[in-house]
Amino acid sequence: MQWWSAEGDPEPQLKLDLRETRELGGLLIDWDTVDYATAYDIGASSDGQNWRIVASVEKSNGGRDYVPIRDLETRW
């Protein structure tokens, strides 16, 4: 499990390098119960430079978000 904070960043981003291309079926995010994003996009990239949005969340209420992503193979 990783802990990350975007304190003070007006447009925070978290980039994960999986070190090789992997197939993903979704993303599980455990948010802090007080400080969390209410809307966010999930991007994917094969090279860490060119990104595409693969999922968007519009109304998160904190806690645990499961974001399904279909047929995705990506490194970043």
C-alpha positions in Angstrom: 0.0 0.0 0.0 1.2 3.5 -0.8 0.5 6.7 1.0 0.5 10.0 -1.1 -0.5 13.5 -0.4 -1.0 16.4 -2.8 -0.9 19.1 -0.1 -0.6 22.6 -1.6 -0.7 21.4 -5.2 -3.5 23.1 -7.2 -3.4 20.3 -9.9 -2.0 17.2 -8.2 -0.9 14.2 -10.1 0.2 10.8 -9.0 2.2 8.7 -11.6 2.8 5.0 -11.1 5.4 3.1 -13.1 4.5 -0.6 -13.3 7.9 -1.3 -14.8 6.4 -3.3 -17.6 3.2 -3.4 -19.6 0.4 -5.0 -17.6 -3.2 -5.8 -18.1 -5.5 -3.9 -15.7 -9.2 -4.4 -15.0 -9.6 -1.5 -12.6 -8.1 0.6 -9.9 -8.9 0.5 -6.1 -8.3 3.8 -4.3 -8.6 4.2 -0.5 -9.1 7.9 0.2 -8.6 9.7 3.4 -12.0 10.2 5.1 -11.4 14.0 5.4 -9.1 14.9 2.5 -10.1 13.4 -0.9 -10.8 14.2 -4.5 -14.5 14.5 -5.4 -13.8 14.3 -9.2 -10.7 13.0 -11.0 -9.5 11.3 -14.2 -7.4 8.1 -14.6 -4.8 8.3 -17.3 -2.7 5.6 -18.9 0.5 5.8 -21.0 2.8 3.2 -22.5 5.8 5.6 -22.5 5.2 8.0 -19.6 4.9 11.0 -22.0 1.7 10.5 -24.0 -1.4 10.0 -21.9 -5.0 9.2 -22.6 -7.9 9.3 -20.1 -9.2 5.7 -19.5 -11.7 6.5 -16.7 -13.3 9.5 -15.0 -14.9 9.8 -11.6 -17.4 12.6 -11.1 -18.9 12.2 -7.6 -16.5 10.5 -5.2 -17.4 10.7 -1.5 -14.1 9.6 0.0 -13.5 6.2 1.5 -12.9 3.4 -1.1 -13.4 4.0 -4.8 -13.3 1.1 -7.2 -12.8 2.4 -10.7 -13.4 -0.3 -13.4 -11.2 0.0 -16.5 -11.9 -2.4 -19.4 -9.3 -4.0 -21.7 -6.4 -1.9 -20.6 -2.7 -2.8 -21.2 -0.4 -0.1 -19.9 2.9 0.5 -18.1 2.1 3.9 -16.6 
